[in-house]
Amino acid sequence: MKFKFKVSSISLKLGLLFSSIFFTLFLILGSILYGVFTNLFVDYIKQDLLVRGDNHARIINESSTGQTIEHVVEMEKGATTSVLITDKDQQLLASSTPLKRDMNNHFVAKGSKQTSHVLESNWRQHEYIITVSPIKTGFVYMYYPSKILREIIFIMDVLFIVAGVGIVLLTFGLIGLLSQRLAKPLVIMKEATNKMALGKYSENIPIKGNDEIAQLGNSIQLLGEQLQYFEKSRNEFLAAVSHELRTPLTYIKGYSDILLKGNIYSVTDQENYLKIINKEASRISFLVNDLFEMSKLQIGEFELNKEKAMINMLIEKVVSNLEPAARKKGIEIKREYQTDLPAIPIDVHRMEQVFYNLIENAIKYSIQGEITVRSYLKNEFVIIEIKDSGIGIPSDELPKIWERFYRVDQSRTRKTGGTGLGLYVVKQIIESHSGNIVVSSVENEGSTFIIFLKL
């Protein structure tokens, strides 16, 4: 019942708005048309009355005898209009109807203009519309009963009101249907957003068309799909972080307990245990660092401390540190540096993080073969390529690898570790240097990451 009330309220508001606009315009237009039609009709009667009076005056002037005057009077008997003929002193010569007070109250005064004109046109307050046409011996007065005109206008009023009420009712009905039609997709979108607020993001909004409302519906549906994707990514990310933290913490706790209890048999064992603890602590440190960098990117506090640096020296430092891990997997790291590269302004710490992430990934996802790290100058860019012979990335996954929390394959992530933040952070760092990074990959053949840095 609550839902129906809200639908009605939306429809009612739209209906009242459109109806008010229509009713106001209808009244204004109706009043204008009514006034124009009434004035045209009254003007037609006045002009017709003047023409009849002038015709009678012309006949009398051509033969101003008593017989002619009587003939004119006979022509008007039984007609709607009436004629009254006087001499120049306003003495009655002949009339087609008995003389009434409102007739002789409008006789022209002596010395008035000797042209045909309307004496009285106020049909609302007087009994007649009156015109006068001069003749040689006096005047011809024509009378049209205002009562007839008022009756015609009254009938017009009734017809106008009935037609207006019919049009208004029909229009209100159409506006009601239209407002409900307009309100329906809005209500559907409202219900969809309510469900999204409860966590049901995958909502289908069945709205057709390409207007603004349809575009809004499509945007809400797209938003739901994005929220669903980020919800799924977040859950996977939390699971991955939990796994990434649990494993090294288990190692650290286990071996530190052994050391605390003194259950060691040689200095070599002690050194090995400390190395494992140190390695797992470094692993946690890298994970926390990625999380910290992501949080700074999200709140806009990511800053660069640029200085002139030799890019080859920075790459070699990272390669040297990671080379033992590569050798352990039987992977060779080949270096192809252009020796005369100029120093470029970079944030050394951030760029070192980029190379660690990319080369570590190359080692992680390669089973055997080689990794080639190449640097060279082309046009106005220093270009760094990191090519591996690993498992590669499916072509349909390539555009997504730069997104937060995205990981290509959950099964291989469980084997190799990772939270889906490394490449996201890498791309943000490169772009903050006004550079660019692209990737090409073939499954089971390897991947190549190419970094472009402006001089």
Buried (B, 14 or more C-beta within 10 A) or exposed (E): EEEEEBBEEBBBEBBBEBBEEBBEEBEEEBEEEBEEEBEEBBEEBBEBBBBBBBBBBEBBBEEEEEEBBEBBBEBBEEEEBBBBBBEBEBEBBBBBBEEEEBBEEBBBEEEEEEEBBBBBBEBEEBBBBBBBBBBEBBBBBBBBBBEBBEEBBEEBEEEBEEEBEEEBEEBBEEBBEBBBEBBBBBBBBBBBBEBBEEEEBEBEBEBEEEEEBBEBBBEBBEBBEEBBBBEEBEEBBEBBBEBBBEBBBEBBEBBBEBBEEEEBEEEEBBEEBEEBBEEBEEBBEBBEBBBEBBEBBEEEEBEBEBEEBEBBEBBBBBBEBBBEBBEEEEBEBEEEBBEEBEEBEBBBEBBBBBBBBBBBBBBBBBEEBBBBBBBEEEEEBBBBBBBBBBBBBEEEBBEBBBBBBBBBEEEBBEEBBBBBBBBBBBBBBBEBBEBBBEBBBEEEEBBBBBBBBEE
